[in-house]
Amino acid sequence: MRDYDRYDRYTNSSMEMNPRYTATQEDLNQFMRGVFGWMFLGLLITAVASFGFLVALFSIPAIAANYSMLMILFIVAQLGLVITLSAAINKLSVGTARVLYILYSVLTGFTLSSIFIIYVADSIFLAFAMASVFFGVMAVFGYTTEADLTSAGRIFFAGLIAIIIAMVVNFFMQSAMLDFVISIAGIAIFSGLTAYRVQDLKNQFYEHVSVGGPEVAGKVSILGALGLYLAFINLFMFLLRILGRRD
């Protein structure tokens, strides 16, 4: 499981240095295009890294021999990168934040390469296609709805904690029924989080980006891309748990 970010850390000092101006709809659209652009770039990098590591796994004996240890190192590195991006974003330059995001995408590709060993390829592509549809619908909803999703976001985050606990419990129980329920709940939660995050990015744009200048815009776009990237990856993985056919 992977999560994520805070967008409310930009200080009053940066707002004072950049006088407030009235942001236009085109400003917002450009900002959101940047967020989704970085998100899609991350997914592309992950796909390429996944295939690359899979090829290396079957062609380089040393990688195959140390596969388990490498997976542990990759996961630890992923957690470290997420914590760094979320906790130290104010201290990082935009360029550094982007490099860390790209590195995270590469590491995610390495860890996800195992799904091509476990599942049949056509079921992986089906899960990816369905995740794309779910994500797209909820992203459009979050961008266009007039309803305030703040309260719903809190519920989704509480649900996220609940399914993490349930997954830990089921690690020992190995219940197929509980695994199915967790997967259904995960799909619902990350679909909802997608809508919430998109709306939250709009709010963050008007509250901080439009008064903080390019530096703030760049940082928020990377954190926003990371949040949406993680929502999509988790949505895909939960769908794969249900739809995936094993070799």
N, C-alpha and C positions, 0 to 999 in steps of 0.2 A: 504494500500500500504506500501511497505517496501523497503527501500534502505539505503545505504550501505557504502561503504568502500573506503579507500585509501590505496594504497600499497607503496606510494613513500615517506614514512616518515623516512626511516631508515638512520641514520646519518653517516657522514663521519667517526666519531670516531669509530663506530663498524667496518667499513671497514679497518681502520688502525690497529685495534687490531687483525684482521684476515686476513693475507696476501692473496692476490688474487691467485687463482689457476684455472686451466682449468677444467671446469665442463664437464663431459661426458654426453652422451645421457642417460646412465643408471642412472646417478645422477638426471637428469630431470625426467625420468620415475618414479623413486622412489618418488620424490617430488610430482608429480601429482597423483600418487597412494595414497599418504597420504592425499592430498586435497580431492579427491573423496571419500576416505574412511571416512573422517570426515563428508563430506556432506551426504553420505548414512546413517551413524550412526545418524545424526541429523534427517533425514527423518524417520528412524525407531523409534527413541525416540518420535517424534511427533505423529506417528501413535498409539503407545502404550499409550501415554498420552491422546490422543483424546478419545480412547475407554475407558480408565480408568475414565476420567472425565464424560463421557456420562453415565457410570454405576453409578457413584456417584450422578449424577444429578437426576436419577430416583429412587435412593435408600435412599438418605439422604435429608429429607425435608428442612433442613436449607440451603443447597446449592441451591435447587430449589427456595426457597423464596428470596434468595439474588442473583439470577442469573445475573440480569442486572448490579448490582454493581460490581460483580466479573469480568464480562467481561470488564468493564471499567478499573478496576485495572490491569487486565492482559495486556490489550493493552498499558496502560501507562508504565507498567513495561517492556514490549517488546521494546518500543521506548527508554526507558532509557538504556537498555542493548545494543541496537544497537549503540547508541551514545557513550556509554562508550567504547565499543570494537573498534569503528572507531577512536575516538578522543584520547583515552588514551592508545592505544596499546603499545606505547614505554615504558610506566610506569608499565605495567602489566607483570607479569611473564607468561611463556607459560602455566603453570598449571592453573593460574587464568583465562587466556583467554579461555582455554578449558572448565573450569567450567561454565563460563558465557555463552559460546556457547551452552552447554548442557542445561542450565537453560532456555535459549531463546527457544530452541527446545521444551522443556516441555510446556512453556507458549503458544507457537504457537499451540501445540496440544490441549490445553485447549480451545483456542479461535476457532479453526477449528472444534471442536466437534459439533457445531451447524449444520454443513452441513449434518450430519446424521439424523437430525430432519427435515431439510428442503427438502432434495433431496432423491429420490429413490436410494437404494444402488447400483443397477447395473449401473446407469448413473454416479455415483461417480467413480466406478471402470473403466468405459469406459473413463472418462475424465483423470483419473490417467494414464491409459495405453497410451492414446494419448500424454499426457504431457511427458511421459517417452520416447516415440519415437521421438517427436519433440526435446526434450532436448538432447537425445543421438546423433541424426543426427547433430545438431548444435555444440555440444561439439567436435565431431570428426572433423567437418569442421574447427572450430577454432583452433584445435590442429595441423591440417595437412596443412592448407592453407598457401601459400607463400605471399598472399596479405596482405598488412598492413590494419588492421581494425580500426586504431585509429580514422580516420575521421568518419567512420561509427559509432563508439562508441559514438562520440559527438552527432551525429544525433539521435541515440537511446535514449540518456539521455535527449535531448531536447524533443523528443516524449514522454518520460516518464512524464516529467513535464506537457506537454500538456494534457495527458490523466488524470492526477491527477486533473487538473483544470476542465476538462470536467466532471469528476465524481462528483466534488463538485457542478457544475452547474446542473447536472442531478439529484442530490439529491433533488433539489427544483422543477425541471421540471417534473421528473418522466416520461421521454420519453422512450418508449420501443425501438424505432428506434435508438435513440442516445445511449442507453445502448448496443445495438447490435454492433454499430459502434465502441464504446469504447472497447468492448470485442475483436473484430477482431484486432483492433489496438494494444491492449495489448498483444495478442498472437504473433503478428509480432514483437513487440518491445522486449519482453522478450526472444523470440527465438534468435533475433539478439544480445541481450545483453549476452546471453549464449556463443555464439561464440566469441564475443569480450572479455569477461572475461577470457575464457580459453586461448586465445592468450596472453592477458595481463599478466596472471600468468606465462606463459613461459618467457615473457620478464622480469618480476620481478625476476624470478629465476636467470637468467643470470646476471642481473644488481645488485642484492642485496643479494639474498640467497647464491649464490656460493661464495661470499666474506664475508658474515656476520656470518657464522657458524650456529650451531644447533639452537641457540636462535632465530635468525632472521628467519630461516627456519620454526620453529614451529609457530611463530607469523603469518607469511605470509600464511602458510597453513590453519590456523584457519580463518583468514580474507577471504582467497580465498574460503574456504568451506562455509562460511557464505554468501558470494556473490552469489555463485552458488546455494546454498540452497534457498535463497530468489528468485532467478530467476525461479527456478523450482516451488516453491510454488505459485508464482504469475501466471506463465504459466498455472498451474493446475487450479487455481481459475478462470481465464478468460475462459478456456475451459469449466469448469463446468457451468459458466453462460450461455453458449450457449447450451451445451449438457445435462445439468442437468434437469431431470424430477422431478417435485415436488410431494410430497405425497398428 
